[in-house]
Amino acid sequence: MEKYFDYYDNKRTAYQKALEILYRYKISKLPINISRLCSLMKVRLGSYKIFENLIVSLRLENFMINDGFTAIINDSYYTFFNSDKTERRHLTISHELGHIAMGHLETENLACMDGVTVWNRSDKAEPSDLEMFANIFASTLLAPDCVLYDTNINTQKKLMEVTGLDNEESEKKLIHLKSFNHNHSITFLEKAVYYNFRDFIQSFE
């Protein structure tokens, strides 16, 4: 039972961390400018092509089979991504920011080793809970429920266009929004994020 509560608490933490980022950096419209956000969070961002020499020099080239990965280099965060995976780019980078925001790289775990995020989507093994928490963070960061619900976006194509979610995650998000619990107790943080997005939301009316 204790494991269940820990799992639930971490899911909630992932959701809240994403909202905190949106609020802290005064993000007010979608899709978010992911490059600017990385800069604000002091995360060096670049594609495998741009940073290939650095990646190879650090013997991290094996991780280039992933859509993206993050490494701590000289006490700084570097997030690298496969620029050929254009549909997943926003989601991949946001996922990596989730690992950073939740402190996953500071410990040895199933998602991160020696300051590097290690899991990749092509693995036969199921992702660890930490990967799922990073996914929750990414989905919330790119497509916050408290913002999208009042936009009345009801097609997957439009949702992908507005948020930067890929086909798979946009389908999940659309189903989630359609089953939104009207009795959900709105938190102060959700209200604060909603307020910052009010002009964006009104543009859909």
C-alpha positions as a Markdown table, in Angstrom:
| # | Residue | x | y | z |
|---|---|---|---|---|
| 1 | Met | 0.0 | 0.0 | 0.0 |
| 2 | Glu | 2.9 | 2.3 | 0.8 |
| 3 | Lys | 4.3 | 1.9 | -2.7 |
| 4 | Tyr | 0.9 | 2.9 | -4.2 |
| 5 | Phe | 0.9 | 6.2 | -2.2 |
| 6 | Asp | 4.5 | 6.9 | -3.2 |
| 7 | Tyr | 3.6 | 6.3 | -6.8 |
| 8 | Tyr | 0.5 | 8.6 | -6.6 |
| 9 | Asp | 2.5 | 11.3 | -4.8 |
| 10 | Asn | 5.1 | 11.2 | -7.5 |
| 11 | Lys | 2.5 | 11.5 | -10.3 |
| 12 | Arg | 1.1 | 14.5 | -8.5 |
| 13 | Thr | 4.5 | 16.0 | -8.1 |
| 14 | Ala | 5.3 | 15.6 | -11.8 |
| 15 | Tyr | 2.0 | 17.4 | -12.6 |
| 16 | Gln | 2.7 | 20.2 | -10.1 |
| 17 | Lys | 6.3 | 20.7 | -11.2 |
| 18 | Ala | 5.2 | 21.3 | -14.8 |
| 19 | Leu | 2.7 | 23.9 | -13.6 |
| 20 | Glu | 5.3 | 25.5 | -11.4 |
| 21 | Ile | 7.6 | 25.9 | -14.5 |
| 22 | Leu | 4.7 | 27.4 | -16.5 |
| 23 | Tyr | 4.0 | 29.9 | -13.7 |
| 24 | Arg | 7.6 | 30.7 | -12.7 |
| 25 | Tyr | 8.6 | 31.6 | -16.2 |
| 26 | Lys | 5.3 | 33.5 | -17.0 |
| 27 | Ile | 4.4 | 31.3 | -20.0 |
| 28 | Ser | 1.2 | 32.6 | -21.4 |
| 29 | Lys | 0.6 | 30.9 | -24.8 |
| 30 | Leu | 0.9 | 27.6 | -26.6 |
| 31 | Pro | 2.8 | 26.0 | -28.2 |
| 32 | Ile | 5.5 | 27.0 | -25.7 |
| 33 | Asn | 8.8 | 28.2 | -27.0 |
| 34 | Ile | 10.8 | 25.2 | -25.8 |
| 35 | Ser | 14.2 | 26.7 | -26.8 |
| 36 | Arg | 13.5 | 29.8 | -24.8 |
| 37 | Leu | 12.3 | 27.8 | -21.8 |
| 38 | Cys | 15.5 | 25.7 | -21.9 |
| 39 | Ser | 17.5 | 29.0 | -21.9 |
| 40 | Leu | 15.5 | 30.3 | -18.9 |
| 41 | Met | 16.1 | 27.0 | -17.0 |
| 42 | Lys | 19.8 | 27.2 | -17.9 |
| 43 | Val | 19.8 | 24.1 | -20.0 |
| 44 | Arg | 22.0 | 23.9 | -23.0 |
| 45 | Leu | 19.9 | 22.6 | -25.9 |
| 46 | Gly | 21.1 | 21.2 | -29.2 |
| 47 | Ser | 20.7 | 18.5 | -31.8 |
| 48 | Tyr | 22.9 | 15.5 | -32.2 |
| 49 | Lys | 24.2 | 17.0 | -35.4 |
| 50 | Ile | 25.2 | 20.2 | -33.7 |
| 51 | Phe | 26.8 | 18.6 | -30.6 |
| 52 | Glu | 28.1 | 15.4 | -32.2 |
| 53 | Asn | 31.8 | 16.2 | -31.5 |
| 54 | Leu | 31.0 | 16.9 | -27.9 |
| 55 | Ile | 28.9 | 13.8 | -27.5 |
| 56 | Val | 31.5 | 11.6 | -29.1 |
| 57 | Ser | 34.4 | 13.2 | -27.0 |
| 58 | Leu | 32.5 | 12.3 | -23.9 |
| 59 | Arg | 31.8 | 8.7 | -25.1 |
| 60 | Leu | 28.0 | 9.3 | -25.0 |
| 61 | Glu | 27.4 | 8.4 | -28.7 |
| 62 | Asn | 25.5 | 5.2 | -27.7 |
| 63 | Phe | 22.7 | 7.3 | -26.3 |
| 64 | Met | 22.1 | 8.8 | -29.7 |
| 65 | Ile | 19.8 | 5.9 | -30.5 |
| 66 | Asn | 17.3 | 7.7 | -28.2 |
| 67 | Asp | 15.0 | 10.5 | -29.3 |
| 68 | Gly | 16.9 | 12.6 | -26.9 |
| 69 | Phe | 18.9 | 12.5 | -23.7 |
| 70 | Thr | 20.3 | 14.8 | -21.0 |
| 71 | Ala | 23.7 | 14.8 | -19.4 |
| 72 | Ile | 25.4 | 16.8 | -16.6 |
| 73 | Ile | 28.6 | 18.2 | -18.1 |
| 74 | Asn | 30.8 | 20.4 | -16.0 |
| 75 | Asp | 28.0 | 21.0 | -13.5 |
| 76 | Ser | 25.6 | 22.2 | -16.3 |
| 77 | Tyr | 22.7 | 20.4 | -18.0 |
| 78 | Tyr | 22.9 | 19.6 | -21.7 |
| 79 | Thr | 19.9 | 18.2 | -23.5 |
| 80 | Phe | 20.5 | 16.7 | -26.9 |
| 81 | Phe | 17.8 | 15.5 | -29.3 |
| 82 | Asn | 17.4 | 13.8 | -32.7 |
| 83 | Ser | 16.4 | 16.6 | -35.1 |
| 84 | Asp | 15.1 | 14.1 | -37.6 |
| 85 | Lys | 12.3 | 13.2 | -35.2 |
| 86 | Thr | 10.4 | 16.4 | -35.8 |
| 87 | Glu | 7.0 | 15.3 | -34.6 |
| 88 | Arg | 8.3 | 14.3 | -31.2 |
| 89 | Arg | 10.8 | 17.1 | -30.7 |
| 90 | His | 8.8 | 19.2 | -28.3 |
| 91 | Leu | 7.7 | 16.2 | -26.3 |
| 92 | Thr | 11.2 | 14.7 | -26.2 |
| 93 | Ile | 12.8 | 17.9 | -24.9 |
| 94 | Ser | 10.0 | 18.5 | -22.4 |
| 95 | His | 10.4 | 14.9 | -21.2 |
| 96 | Glu | 14.1 | 15.6 | -20.5 |
| 97 | Leu | 13.2 | 18.9 | -18.7 |
| 98 | Gly | 11.0 | 16.8 | -16.5 |
| 99 | His | 13.9 | 14.6 | -15.5 |
| 100 | Ile | 15.8 | 17.8 | -14.6 |
| 101 | Ala | 13.0 | 19.5 | -12.8 |
| 102 | Met | 12.3 | 16.5 | -10.7 |
| 103 | Gly | 16.0 | 15.9 | -9.8 |
| 104 | His | 16.3 | 12.5 | -11.4 |
| 105 | Leu | 19.8 | 13.2 | -12.7 |
| 106 | Glu | 21.2 | 13.8 | -9.2 |
| 107 | Thr | 20.7 | 10.2 | -8.2 |
| 108 | Glu | 21.4 | 6.8 | -9.5 |
| 109 | Asn | 18.2 | 5.1 | -10.6 |
| 110 | Leu | 16.5 | 3.2 | -13.5 |
| 111 | Ala | 16.1 | 6.3 | -15.6 |
| 112 | Cys | 19.5 | 8.0 | -15.0 |
| 113 | Met | 23.0 | 6.8 | -14.4 |
| 114 | Asp | 26.2 | 8.8 | -13.9 |
| 115 | Gly | 24.3 | 12.0 | -14.6 |
| 116 | Val | 22.9 | 10.8 | -17.9 |
| 117 | Thr | 19.3 | 9.9 | -18.8 |
| 118 | Val | 19.5 | 6.4 | -20.2 |
| 119 | Trp | 16.2 | 4.8 | -21.2 |
| 120 | Asn | 15.1 | 4.8 | -24.8 |
| 121 | Arg | 11.7 | 4.1 | -26.4 |
| 122 | Ser | 13.0 | 1.2 | -28.5 |
| 123 | Asp | 13.9 | -0.8 | -25.4 |
| 124 | Lys | 11.9 | -4.1 | -25.0 |
| 125 | Ala | 11.8 | -3.5 | -21.2 |
| 126 | Glu | 8.9 | -1.4 | -19.9 |
| 127 | Pro | 9.9 | 2.1 | -18.9 |
| 128 | Ser | 10.5 | 2.8 | -15.2 |
| 129 | Asp | 8.1 | 4.8 | -13.1 |
| 130 | Leu | 10.5 | 7.8 | -13.4 |
| 131 | Glu | 10.1 | 7.7 | -17.2 |
| 132 | Met | 6.3 | 7.8 | -16.7 |
| 133 | Phe | 6.6 | 10.7 | -14.3 |
| 134 | Ala | 8.7 | 12.6 | -16.9 |
| 135 | Asn | 6.0 | 11.9 | -19.5 |
| 136 | Ile | 3.3 | 13.3 | -17.1 |
| 137 | Phe | 5.5 | 16.4 | -16.7 |
| 138 | Ala | 6.0 | 16.8 | -20.4 |
| 139 | Ser | 2.3 | 16.3 | -21.3 |
| 140 | Thr | 1.3 | 18.9 | -18.6 |
| 141 | Leu | 4.0 | 21.4 | -19.6 |
| 142 | Leu | 3.0 | 21.3 | -23.3 |
| 143 | Ala | -0.8 | 20.8 | -22.8 |
| 144 | Pro | -2.0 | 21.9 | -19.3 |
| 145 | Asp | -5.5 | 20.7 | -18.6 |
| 146 | Cys | -6.5 | 23.9 | -16.8 |
| 147 | Val | -5.7 | 25.9 | -20.0 |
| 148 | Leu | -6.9 | 23.5 | -22.7 |
| 149 | Tyr | -10.3 | 22.7 | -21.2 |
| 150 | Asp | -11.7 | 26.2 | -21.8 |
| 151 | Thr | -10.3 | 26.4 | -25.4 |
| 152 | Asn | -12.8 | 23.7 | -26.5 |
| 153 | Ile | -10.2 | 22.1 | -28.8 |
| 154 | Asn | -11.9 | 18.9 | -30.0 |
| 155 | Thr | -9.8 | 17.5 | -32.8 |
| 156 | Gln | -6.5 | 15.7 | -32.5 |
| 157 | Lys | -5.0 | 17.6 | -35.4 |
| 158 | Lys | -5.7 | 21.0 | -33.8 |
| 159 | Leu | -4.4 | 19.7 | -30.4 |
| 160 | Met | -1.1 | 18.7 | -32.0 |
| 161 | Glu | -0.9 | 22.0 | -33.8 |
| 162 | Val | -1.5 | 24.0 | -30.7 |
| 163 | Thr | 0.6 | 22.0 | -28.2 |
| 164 | Gly | 3.4 | 20.2 | -29.9 |
| 165 | Leu | 2.3 | 16.8 | -28.7 |
| 166 | Asp | 2.8 | 13.9 | -31.0 |
| 167 | Asn | 0.1 | 11.7 | -32.4 |
| 168 | Glu | 0.1 | 9.2 | -29.5 |
| 169 | Glu | 0.2 | 11.7 | -26.7 |
| 170 | Ser | -2.4 | 14.0 | -28.3 |
| 171 | Glu | -4.8 | 11.1 | -28.7 |
| 172 | Lys | -4.4 | 10.4 | -24.9 |
| 173 | Lys | -4.8 | 14.0 | -24.0 |
| 174 | Leu | -8.0 | 14.5 | -26.1 |
| 175 | Ile | -9.6 | 11.5 | -24.4 |
| 176 | His | -8.5 | 12.8 | -21.0 |
| 177 | Leu | -10.0 | 16.3 | -21.8 |
| 178 | Lys | -13.3 | 14.7 | -22.9 |
| 179 | Ser | -13.6 | 12.9 | -19.6 |
| 180 | Phe | -12.6 | 15.9 | -17.5 |
| 181 | Asn | -14.1 | 15.7 | -14.0 |
| 182 | His | -16.2 | 18.8 | -13.5 |
| 183 | Asn | -16.0 | 18.3 | -9.8 |
| 184 | His | -12.2 | 18.6 | -9.9 |
| 185 | Ser | -11.0 | 20.8 | -7.1 |
| 186 | Ile | -9.0 | 23.6 | -8.7 |
| 187 | Thr | -5.7 | 24.4 | -6.9 |
| 188 | Phe | -4.2 | 27.8 | -6.5 |
| 189 | Leu | -1.4 | 26.9 | -8.9 |
| 190 | Glu | -3.9 | 25.9 | -11.6 |
| 191 | Lys | -5.7 | 29.1 | -11.1 |
| 192 | Ala | -2.4 | 31.1 | -11.4 |
| 193 | Val | -1.4 | 29.3 | -14.6 |
| 194 | Tyr | -5.0 | 29.8 | -16.0 |
| 195 | Tyr | -4.8 | 33.5 | -15.3 |
| 196 | Asn | -1.5 | 33.8 | -17.2 |
| 197 | Phe | -3.1 | 32.1 | -20.2 |
| 198 | Arg | -6.3 | 34.1 | -20.1 |
| 199 | Asp | -5.6 | 36.0 | -23.3 |
| 200 | Phe | -4.6 | 32.8 | -25.1 |
| 201 | Ile | -7.8 | 31.1 | -23.9 |
| 202 | Gln | -10.0 | 34.0 | -25.0 |
| 203 | Ser | -8.6 | 33.9 | -28.5 |
| 204 | Phe | -10.5 | 30.6 | -28.9 |
| 205 | Glu | -13.9 | 32.1 | -28.0 |
